[in-house]
Amino acid sequence: MKNHNNLNFNFVVMLVSLMSLSIVFQSCKRTSEKTGEKIIEKSFGDDAEADIDDEKVVIKTDEGTFTTDATMNSWPKEVPGEVPEFKFGDVISVTAQEIDDANNWVVIFENVPANALQKYKETLESEGFKINFTTTAGTGGHLAAEKGDIAVMLMAGEGNATVTIGSGN
Protein backbone atom coordinates (compact mmCIF):
# COMPACT_ATOMS: atom_id res chain seq x y z
CA MET A 1 0.00 0.00 0.00
CA LYS A 2 2.88 2.35 0.81
CA ASN A 3 4.41 1.86 -2.66
CA HIS A 4 1.07 2.71 -4.27
CA ASN A 5 0.82 6.05 -2.39
CA ASN A 6 4.48 6.81 -3.15
CA LEU A 7 3.84 6.13 -6.86
CA ASN A 8 0.80 8.47 -6.87
CA PHE A 9 2.80 11.16 -5.09
CA ASN A 10 5.66 10.87 -7.61
CA PHE A 11 3.17 11.04 -10.48
CA VAL A 12 1.53 14.18 -9.06
CA VAL A 13 4.93 15.83 -8.49
CA MET A 14 5.97 15.02 -12.06
CA LEU A 15 2.65 16.30 -13.47
CA VAL A 16 2.88 19.56 -11.51
CA SER A 17 6.50 20.00 -12.61
CA LEU A 18 5.59 19.53 -16.28
CA MET A 19 2.68 21.95 -15.97
CA SER A 20 4.94 24.51 -14.29
CA LEU A 21 7.55 24.20 -17.05
CA SER A 22 4.85 24.62 -19.66
CA ILE A 23 3.61 27.81 -17.98
CA VAL A 24 7.17 29.17 -17.74
CA PHE A 25 7.86 28.47 -21.43
CA GLN A 26 4.55 30.06 -22.48
CA SER A 27 5.32 33.08 -20.32
CA CYS A 28 8.80 33.42 -21.87
CA LYS A 29 7.35 33.07 -25.36
CA ARG A 30 4.71 35.75 -24.70
CA THR A 31 7.35 38.04 -23.16
CA SER A 32 9.57 37.67 -26.24
CA GLU A 33 6.56 38.39 -28.49
CA LYS A 34 5.79 41.56 -26.50
CA THR A 35 9.45 42.63 -26.67
CA GLY A 36 9.46 42.04 -30.43
CA GLU A 37 6.27 44.08 -30.78
CA LYS A 38 7.82 47.01 -28.88
CA ILE A 39 10.96 46.90 -31.06
CA ILE A 40 8.89 46.91 -34.25
CA GLU A 41 6.67 49.73 -33.01
CA LYS A 42 9.70 51.85 -32.07
CA SER A 43 11.35 51.29 -35.45
CA PHE A 44 8.18 52.28 -37.37
CA GLY A 45 7.32 55.27 -35.17
CA ASP A 46 4.82 56.20 -32.52
CA ASP A 47 1.76 55.49 -34.67
CA ALA A 48 2.74 51.89 -35.46
CA GLU A 49 0.97 48.97 -33.88
CA ALA A 50 2.51 45.48 -33.98
CA ASP A 51 1.01 42.14 -33.04
CA ILE A 52 3.11 38.98 -32.98
CA ASP A 53 1.36 35.66 -32.47
CA ASP A 54 3.51 32.56 -32.98
CA GLU A 55 4.47 32.64 -36.66
CA LYS A 56 2.17 35.54 -37.66
CA VAL A 57 3.18 39.20 -37.54
CA VAL A 58 0.79 42.11 -38.21
CA ILE A 59 2.09 45.68 -38.37
CA LYS A 60 -0.38 48.57 -38.76
CA THR A 61 0.72 52.13 -39.54
CA ASP A 62 -0.95 55.23 -40.93
CA GLU A 63 0.18 54.13 -44.40
CA GLY A 64 -1.33 50.65 -44.21
CA THR A 65 -1.02 47.11 -42.88
CA PHE A 66 1.72 44.50 -43.33
CA THR A 67 1.00 40.86 -42.45
CA THR A 68 3.25 37.83 -42.71
CA ASP A 69 1.98 34.40 -41.75
CA ALA A 70 4.17 31.30 -41.88
CA THR A 71 1.21 29.16 -40.80
CA MET A 72 -0.87 30.07 -43.86
CA ASN A 73 -0.41 27.20 -46.29
CA SER A 74 -2.76 28.09 -49.12
CA TRP A 75 -3.16 30.60 -51.93
CA PRO A 76 -4.56 33.83 -50.39
CA LYS A 77 -8.28 34.32 -51.05
CA GLU A 78 -7.75 38.10 -51.22
CA VAL A 79 -5.65 37.89 -54.40
CA PRO A 80 -7.68 39.34 -57.33
CA GLY A 81 -9.62 36.67 -59.20
CA GLU A 82 -7.92 37.55 -62.50
CA VAL A 83 -4.63 36.17 -61.17
CA PRO A 84 -4.44 32.43 -61.81
CA GLU A 85 -3.41 30.40 -58.79
CA PHE A 86 0.13 29.04 -58.87
CA LYS A 87 -0.50 25.31 -58.34
CA PHE A 88 3.03 23.94 -58.73
CA GLY A 89 4.18 23.27 -55.16
CA ASP A 90 3.34 23.67 -51.50
CA VAL A 91 2.73 27.09 -49.92
CA ILE A 92 5.02 27.62 -46.93
CA SER A 93 4.49 31.33 -46.22
CA VAL A 94 2.27 34.25 -47.20
CA THR A 95 2.96 37.94 -46.76
CA ALA A 96 0.34 40.60 -47.48
CA GLN A 97 0.73 44.36 -47.54
CA GLU A 98 -1.99 46.98 -47.91
CA ILE A 99 -0.86 50.57 -48.43
CA ASP A 100 -3.37 53.21 -49.50
CA ASP A 101 -5.20 51.67 -52.48
CA ALA A 102 -2.46 49.19 -53.36
CA ASN A 103 -2.27 45.57 -52.24
CA ASN A 104 0.69 43.22 -52.50
CA TRP A 105 1.13 39.53 -51.74
CA VAL A 106 4.24 37.38 -51.61
CA VAL A 107 3.58 33.63 -51.63
CA ILE A 108 6.54 31.29 -51.07
CA PHE A 109 6.48 27.69 -52.28
CA GLU A 110 8.57 24.55 -51.92
CA ASN A 111 8.48 21.23 -53.81
CA VAL A 112 8.15 23.11 -57.10
CA PRO A 113 8.83 21.10 -60.28
CA ALA A 114 11.41 22.32 -62.81
CA ASN A 115 8.76 23.07 -65.49
CA ALA A 116 6.66 25.35 -63.22
CA LEU A 117 7.99 28.61 -64.70
CA GLN A 118 7.03 27.67 -68.25
CA LYS A 119 3.66 26.22 -67.21
CA TYR A 120 2.72 29.32 -65.16
CA LYS A 121 3.82 31.58 -68.02
CA GLU A 122 1.43 29.71 -70.32
CA THR A 123 -1.36 29.97 -67.74
CA LEU A 124 -0.83 33.72 -67.32
CA GLU A 125 -0.88 34.24 -71.11
CA SER A 126 -4.09 32.23 -71.46
CA GLU A 127 -5.68 34.49 -68.83
CA GLY A 128 -4.79 37.62 -70.82
CA PHE A 129 -1.62 38.68 -69.00
CA LYS A 130 1.11 40.35 -71.03
CA ILE A 131 4.50 38.78 -70.31
CA ASN A 132 6.97 41.68 -69.97
CA PHE A 133 10.05 39.50 -69.70
CA THR A 134 11.22 35.99 -68.96
CA THR A 135 14.70 35.00 -67.90
CA THR A 136 15.84 31.40 -67.54
CA ALA A 137 19.12 30.15 -66.15
CA GLY A 138 19.84 26.52 -65.41
CA THR A 139 16.79 25.00 -63.72
CA GLY A 140 15.26 28.32 -62.66
CA GLY A 141 14.22 31.69 -63.87
CA HIS A 142 12.14 34.77 -63.46
CA LEU A 143 9.12 36.25 -65.23
CA ALA A 144 7.11 39.44 -64.96
CA ALA A 145 3.58 39.86 -66.30
CA GLU A 146 0.82 42.45 -66.13
CA LYS A 147 -2.85 42.87 -66.84
CA GLY A 148 -4.46 46.23 -66.16
CA ASP A 149 -3.34 47.38 -62.72
CA ILE A 150 -2.21 43.89 -61.68
CA ALA A 151 1.44 42.83 -61.80
CA VAL A 152 2.68 39.27 -61.24
CA MET A 153 6.29 38.19 -60.81
CA LEU A 154 7.57 34.65 -60.41
CA MET A 155 11.04 33.56 -59.37
CA ALA A 156 11.57 29.80 -59.46
CA GLY A 157 14.45 27.38 -59.15
CA GLU A 158 15.89 24.45 -57.24
CA GLY A 159 12.47 23.27 -56.06
CA ASN A 160 11.39 26.65 -54.67
CA ALA A 161 9.33 29.56 -56.01
CA THR A 162 8.17 32.99 -54.96
CA VAL A 163 5.09 34.57 -56.54
CA THR A 164 4.67 38.30 -55.99
CA ILE A 165 1.40 39.98 -56.88
CA GLY A 166 0.70 43.72 -56.87
CA SER A 167 -2.71 45.28 -57.39
CA GLY A 168 -3.84 48.93 -57.47
CA ASN A 169 -2.19 52.32 -57.95
Secondary structure as a PSIPRED ss2 file (coil, helix, strand):
# PSIPRED VFORMAT (PSIPRED V4.0)

   1 M C   1.000  0.000  0.000
   2 K H   0.000  1.000  0.000
   3 N H   0.000  1.000  0.000
   4 H H   0.000  1.000  0.000
   5 N H   0.000  1.000  0.000
   6 N H   0.000  1.000  0.000
   7 L H   0.000  1.000  0.000
   8 N H   0.000  1.000  0.000
   9 F H   0.000  1.000  0.000
  10 N H   0.000  1.000  0.000
  11 F H   0.000  1.000  0.000
  12 V H   0.000  1.000  0.000
  13 V H   0.000  1.000  0.000
  14 M H   0.000  1.000  0.000
  15 L H   0.000  1.000  0.000
  16 V H   0.000  1.000  0.000
  17 S H   0.000  1.000  0.000
  18 L H   0.000  1.000  0.000
  19 M H   0.000  1.000  0.000
  20 S H   0.000  1.000  0.000
  21 L H   0.000  1.000  0.000
  22 S H   0.000  1.000  0.000
  23 I H   0.000  1.000  0.000
  24 V H   0.000  1.000  0.000
  25 F H   0.000  1.000  0.000
  26 Q H   0.000  1.000  0.000
  27 S H   0.000  1.000  0.000
  28 C H   0.000  1.000  0.000
  29 K H   0.000  1.000  0.000
  30 R H   0.000  1.000  0.000
  31 T H   0.000  1.000  0.000
  32 S H   0.000  1.000  0.000
  33 E H   0.000  1.000  0.000
  34 K H   0.000  1.000  0.000
  35 T H   0.000  1.000  0.000
  36 G H   0.000  1.000  0.000
  37 E H   0.000  1.000  0.000
  38 K H   0.000  1.000  0.000
  39 I H   0.000  1.000  0.000
  40 I H   0.000  1.000  0.000
  41 E H   0.000  1.000  0.000
  42 K H   0.000  1.000  0.000
  43 S H   0.000  1.000  0.000
  44 F H   0.000  1.000  0.000
  45 G C   1.000  0.000  0.000
  46 D C   1.000  0.000  0.000
  47 D C   1.000  0.000  0.000
  48 A C   1.000  0.000  0.000
  49 E E   0.000  0.000  1.000
  50 A E   0.000  0.000  1.000
  51 D E   0.000  0.000  1.000
  52 I E   0.000  0.000  1.000
  53 D E   0.000  0.000  1.000
  54 D C   1.000  0.000  0.000
  55 E C   1.000  0.000  0.000
  56 K E   0.000  0.000  1.000
  57 V E   0.000  0.000  1.000
  58 V E   0.000  0.000  1.000
  59 I E   0.000  0.000  1.000
  60 K E   0.000  0.000  1.000
  61 T C   1.000  0.000  0.000
  62 D C   1.000  0.000  0.000
  63 E C   1.000  0.000  0.000
  64 G E   0.000  0.000  1.000
  65 T E   0.000  0.000  1.000
  66 F E   0.000  0.000  1.000
  67 T E   0.000  0.000  1.000
  68 T E   0.000  0.000  1.000
  69 D E   0.000  0.000  1.000
  70 A C   1.000  0.000  0.000
  71 T C   1.000  0.000  0.000
  72 M C   1.000  0.000  0.000
  73 N C   1.000  0.000  0.000
  74 S C   1.000  0.000  0.000
  75 W C   1.000  0.000  0.000
  76 P C   1.000  0.000  0.000
  77 K C   1.000  0.000  0.000
  78 E C   1.000  0.000  0.000
  79 V C   1.000  0.000  0.000
  80 P C   1.000  0.000  0.000
  81 G C   1.000  0.000  0.000
  82 E C   1.000  0.000  0.000
  83 V C   1.000  0.000  0.000
  84 P C   1.000  0.000  0.000
  85 E C   1.000  0.000  0.000
  86 F C   1.000  0.000  0.000
  87 K C   1.000  0.000  0.000
  88 F C   1.000  0.000  0.000
  89 G C   1.000  0.000  0.000
  90 D E   0.000  0.000  1.000
  91 V E   0.000  0.000  1.000
  92 I E   0.000  0.000  1.000
  93 S E   0.000  0.000  1.000
  94 V E   0.000  0.000  1.000
  95 T E   0.000  0.000  1.000
  96 A E   0.000  0.000  1.000
  97 Q E   0.000  0.000  1.000
  98 E E   0.000  0.000  1.000
  99 I E   0.000  0.000  1.000
 100 D C   1.000  0.000  0.000
 101 D C   1.000  0.000  0.000
 102 A E   0.000  0.000  1.000
 103 N E   0.000  0.000  1.000
 104 N E   0.000  0.000  1.000
 105 W E   0.000  0.000  1.000
 106 V E   0.000  0.000  1.000
 107 V E   0.000  0.000  1.000
 108 I E   0.000  0.000  1.000
 109 F E   0.000  0.000  1.000
 110 E E   0.000  0.000  1.000
 111 N C   1.000  0.000  0.000
 112 V C   1.000  0.000  0.000
 113 P C   1.000  0.000  0.000
 114 A C   1.000  0.000  0.000
 115 N C   1.000  0.000  0.000
 116 A H   0.000  1.000  0.000
 117 L H   0.000  1.000  0.000
 118 Q H   0.000  1.000  0.000
 119 K H   0.000  1.000  0.000
 120 Y H   0.000  1.000  0.000
 121 K H   0.000  1.000  0.000
 122 E H   0.000  1.000  0.000
 123 T H   0.000  1.000  0.000
 124 L H   0.000  1.000  0.000
 125 E H   0.000  1.000  0.000
 126 S H   0.000  1.000  0.000
 127 E C   1.000  0.000  0.000
 128 G C   1.000  0.000  0.000
 129 F C   1.000  0.000  0.000
 130 K E   0.000  0.000  1.000
 131 I E   0.000  0.000  1.000
 132 N E   0.000  0.000  1.000
 133 F E   0.000  0.000  1.000
 134 T E   0.000  0.000  1.000
 135 T E   0.000  0.000  1.000
 136 T E   0.000  0.000  1.000
 137 A E   0.000  0.000  1.000
 138 G C   1.000  0.000  0.000
 139 T C   1.000  0.000  0.000
 140 G E   0.000  0.000  1.000
 141 G E   0.000  0.000  1.000
 142 H E   0.000  0.000  1.000
 143 L E   0.000  0.000  1.000
 144 A E   0.000  0.000  1.000
 145 A E   0.000  0.000  1.000
 146 E E   0.000  0.000  1.000
 147 K E   0.000  0.000  1.000
 148 G C   1.000  0.000  0.000
 149 D C   1.000  0.000  0.000
 150 I E   0.000  0.000  1.000
 151 A E   0.000  0.000  1.000
 152 V E   0.000  0.000  1.000
 153 M E   0.000  0.000  1.000
 154 L E   0.000  0.000  1.000
 155 M E   0.000  0.000  1.000
 156 A E   0.000  0.000  1.000
 157 G E   0.000  0.000  1.000
 158 E C   1.000  0.000  0.000
 159 G C   1.000  0.000  0.000
 160 N E   0.000  0.000  1.000
 161 A E   0.000  0.000  1.000
 162 T E   0.000  0.000  1.000
 163 V E   0.000  0.000  1.000
 164 T E   0.000  0.000  1.000
 165 I E   0.000  0.000  1.000
 166 G E   0.000  0.000  1.000
 167 S E   0.000  0.000  1.000
 168 G C   1.000  0.000  0.000
 169 N C   1.000  0.000  0.000
